[in-house]
Structure formats: C-alpha cells, structure tokens
Amino acid sequence: MAPQFPSIQSFFEKEIPVKKNRAHASDPQYDINDGFSEDEVQAALHPTLHRWNPRNEYEESDISSLVPGPGCRALQGRVVNFYQQQTLSKKPQAAKGCLKVVIKDDTGTLMVRLWYAKVDYKLRLGQLVSVWTPHISSSDSGSLTLHGTGFVTSIFPERDNSCYFMVQDNSDTGTLCKTPLGYVDGKQPASLMTLKSFVEGGHEVDNGKILVCVKSIGGHKKLTDKNGNPIEKVDINVFDDTFQATLTLWNHVTDSAASWRPSHTILLITSAAFRDGGRPGISMTSTTQVEVDPYTPDVAWLRAFAQRMTKKEHVNPPFPEDVFDVETAMIAQNRILFNIADIDEFARASPSETHTGYLHVLITELSITRLHQRNMLCCTECCGVPLYANAPTATCKQCDTDTPLRLNPRLIGTLLDETGSLAAGKLIWAEPAWEQLLGRTAAQLVGAEAYALRYLEQRMLFLRVTLLFGWSAEVGRLVVLRVSM
C-alpha cells in the first residue's frame, strides 16, 4: 500500500471559532482585550483635573480678610459640608453638575460652587483643600448659599484656566485649619452643649454645637427616594459622656466615614438636624458644619474618655513594684487614717501625686466558696486570654507555657465604711497583704478542703480590717499593701 502523506491542513493549528453571543462587559469572566490597560480605562471613566499652570499671581489670604469683588486669591481650608446639585443642560460644553462645598479655616467659612463636567471630585469631610479664584462674592439670602458663610465663589476649573481646586491629601499634616471659629484658649466654645442637652431641646438653639466621638460605623445602604432615584446612606453611632445617638450621612458624604476610627475620631457638629424616631438621630442639612478632630482641650478629654470606655481591664493586674515605699509608710510618724470619700477627694485634687495611708473598712461579701467551686481561686492573663485555676500555676493554651497565678481579687467582695464602698475585684493586693488577711499563703489556700474554705469565709464575713493602701495615677487603682485586724 502506498504511503499516506499528511495534508497541508495538518501543519496548521485548528482555529477555535469565536462565539457570537459574547458575555456582557459586567461579567467578571469577560475579557475585553481592547489594548487598554486598567489604569487607562479608569482614567477615561474617572478623569482627574488637568495640571494647572497659573498665568497670574494669586495672593494667599485668610477667609476673614476677603473683600467682595475681582481679585486673584489663593485660599486654604477644610471641608465642613458639601452636597451636589444636578443641572439639566444637555449641551456638550455645559457643566453636568455643581458641588456646593463649604470650606473653613481658622478665621471664617467660604462656600465654593464647584462646577464640573467630567472630573470626579472625591471629597470627604475634614479634607484640606486649596482654592484659586479670580472673584469673591458676598453671601446673600438666596437658596444657593449656606447660613453662616460670609463669602461665596463660583469656579469651573475644567473650562476656566483662571481658577483651580485641589485636594491636599498628600501634603496634609493634620495641623492646619483645625481651630473652631471663635475659640479662645481656656474658654469653652460658645453654644457648645452635651449630647443629652441637645436631644432634650438644645437642637432648637441657633448654631448649637455638640462634640461627639464615633462609636461604630454601619454599612452602606442603597435605597430609592420617592422619585425612584437611587440614594445611599450610612448610620454612625456617636456618643459623649452623657448620651448616645445616631448620625446619618447621605449620598456623597457617606465616603467621609471610611477614614474615621471608632473611639478615636471626634466630630464637632454645628447646627445639626435632629429627629426622634424612637432612637435619637442626627443628620446634616445645608446649614450644618462638621469639623473632624478639631484642636481643643475638650477633644483630647473626650478621646481619652472613649479610650477608657473601650479599654479591656486586666482580670488580675500585677502588683506595681518600686512605686510605693511600704517600709517608710509603716514606720512613719504621721499615719493618716482616711475614709473612702477622702481618698476620692485627694485623688481628684492631686491626680499626679502618690498617696499612702490607712483605711478602716467592713467586709460585707466574700466569694471564696463560690470561686473554689468554679475552679477560679487564682487567675492571671497570658497572651490576652484570662487563665483560671485552683492551683498556683496554669498552662496557657496559646503559647503552651506554665504561667504563675495570683489569688483572684474577687475573693473579697464589697468593702464599705461610713462614706462609701469599694466594688469587688477593683483592688490590687500584695502577697503579704493576702497572707495577713487570710492567715495562710496562696498555696495553702488552694490546697485546702472545701469545708475549711467555707469555715474561713463564715469567720471573715462582716469583719472590720485596717488596710495600708497606696494610690498612684500610674497604677489607676487602690493597692492594698498590708492588712491588720
């Protein structure tokens, strides 16, 4: 049989026909393969403002020094409010919308009517922005102005080369334009009230201010208004030392919450809108101004308060070494007997000083038997996890190491005298103090039988004892140094 030679078609790979029904561009498996990179596609969909080469010299000015009329001015401030106004013009060169942005420096506020065609200005509350404008107008009572803004300027950077708008994200050090208007060092800002006062009627005060801390940030919710237009909202839980409420952000302002940190970001809100729908709510209107982390002593105090509220307490803080001179306190000629009210007064009057003295209290509650039954006579923390056991040591399940334990401070319940009481578990006990109070070491206590612990608990109940205590702001708790009957 004659040999079979391959045909010419066998030297070429078989072509796979392209399906006529192509996937939609929104399909994640759809590959465009149009020769453009992802950056080029994003640049076309979300263009940025062109690089600006000013032709004139612009004078750097504070907002309060502005004078209505023509003049090239360079201004800088932080965004305290903004919202969008759509336009209905279909002309190719017409603006597609207008962002009404209120910026504030340390001297005043200015409303910028920022017209745009294709550029997407990604604004957020608290951003530092710079504005170059050839004309300043005085605010009037029209609907396009905001209450409290003294000046207005209208710019269209995409069409007019004499103006420009820049967001200073890369050069913002967080220190410029942070002082509230009218703030005087050492004095409380005018019309500042607590959140509870605001809810109970303070929202009716003109230009009322509240200082709140962000507690939690909810997820973005997409809704539709009564006209069928899509809208977006974010609910943010805020609080101060008196009350809690919900701050609602809408549409473009919702992106501002992405950079806020719970229990750290402080908001100074002026002229907020109030609604009471079961849970008190706060929202922004065209007259509202929101300052993010302003520079006042009240901001530092509220942030420290929030940190204390969220700080996780140690189940059994270690005894502070080299803080108190126990021997000197025991042999001192002046041995002062305090009551609980005196300790509170001394600690508040001189929080940075270290105090030692004696305290005569009554034991009104003990939990020796209950903690023994729950295997919790001794405790400590290791790797951030509490460890409990009726033994001097326990093995940490996180690092698999033997960790020494100390007696649980909740063995002793409420202590009281004629002026106040001390809650269970709030004292730090030295080892000698435990031995003097219980009459035995920690190892002897955890090795005792149940009936012996029950007898010890009954014998110590309603016993009066004298405690040699120490107080230091560094420790933050009363420390029991010695005990005498």
C-alpha positions, 0 to 999 in steps of 0.5 A: 500500500502506498504511503499516506502523506499528511495534508497541508491542513495538518501543519496548521493549528485548528482555529477555535471559532469565536462565539457570537453571543459574547458575555456582557462587559459586567461579567467578571469572566469577560475579557475585553482585550481592547489594548487598554490597560486598567489604569487607562480605562479608569482614567477615561471613566474617572478623569482627574483635573488637568495640571494647572499652570497659573498665568497670574499671581494669586495672593494667599489670604485668610477667609476673614480678610476677603473683600467682595469683588475681582481679585486673584486669591489663593485660599486654604481650608477644610471641608465642613459640608458639601452636597451636589446639585444636578443641572439639566443642560444637555449641551456638550460644553455645559457643566453636568453638575455643581458641588456646593462645598463649604470650606473653613479655616481658622478665621471664617467659612467660604462656600465654593460652587464647584462646577464640573463636567467630567472630573470626579471630585472625591471629597470627604469631610475634614479634607484640606483643600486649596482654592484659586479664584479670580472673584469673591462674592458676598453671601446673600439670602438666596437658596444657593448659599449656606447660613453662616458663610460670609463669602461665596465663589463660583469656579469651573476649573475644567473650562476656566484656566483662571481658577483651580481646586485641589485636594491636599491629601498628600501634603496634609499634616493634620495641623492646619485649619483645625481651630473652631471659629471663635475659640479662645484658649481656656474658654469653652466654645460658645453654644457648645452643649452635651449630647443629652442637652441637645436631644432634650431641646438644645437642637432648637438653639441657633448654631448649637454645637455638640462634640461627639466621638464615633462609636461604630460605623454601619454599612452602606445602604442603597435605597430609592427616594420617592422619585425612584432615584437611587440614594445611599446612606450610612448610620454612625453611632456617636456618643459623649459622656452623657448620651448616645445617638445616631448620625446619618450621612447621605449620598456623597458624604457617606465616603467621609466615614471610611477614614474615621476610627471608632473611639478615636475620631471626634466630630464637632457638629454645628447646627445639626438636624435632629429627629426622634424616631424612637432612637435619637438621630442626627443628620446634616442639612445645608446649614450644618458644619462638621469639623473632624478632630478639631484642636481643643482641650475638650477633644483630647478629654473626650478621646481619652474618655472613649479610650477608657470606655473601650479599654479591656481591664486586666482580670488580675493586674500585677502588683506595681513594684518600686512605686510605693515605699511600704517600709517608710509608710509603716514606720512613719510618724504621721499615719493618716487614717482616711475614709473612702470619700477622702481618698476620692477627694485627694485623688481628684485634687492631686491626680499626679501625686502618690498617696499612702495611708490607712483605711478602716473598712467592713467586709460585707461579701466574700466569694471564696466558696463560690470561686473554689467551686468554679475552679477560679481561686487564682487567675492571671492573663497570658497572651490576652486570654484570662487563665483560671485555676485552683492551683498556683500555676496554669498552662496557657493554651496559646503559647503552651507555657506554665504561667504563675497565678495570683489569688483572684481579687474577687475573693473579697467582695464589697468593702464599705465604711461610713462614706462609701464602698469599694466594688469587688475585684477593683483592688490590687493586693500584695502577697503579704497583704493576702497572707495577713488577711487570710492567715495562710499563703496562696498555696495553702489556700488552694490546697485546702478542703472545701469545708475549711474554705467555707469555715474561713469565709463564715469567720471573715464575713462582716469583719472590720480590717485596717488596710495600708493602701497606696494610690498612684495615677500610674497604677489607676487603682487602690493597692492594698499593701498590708492588712491588720485586724 
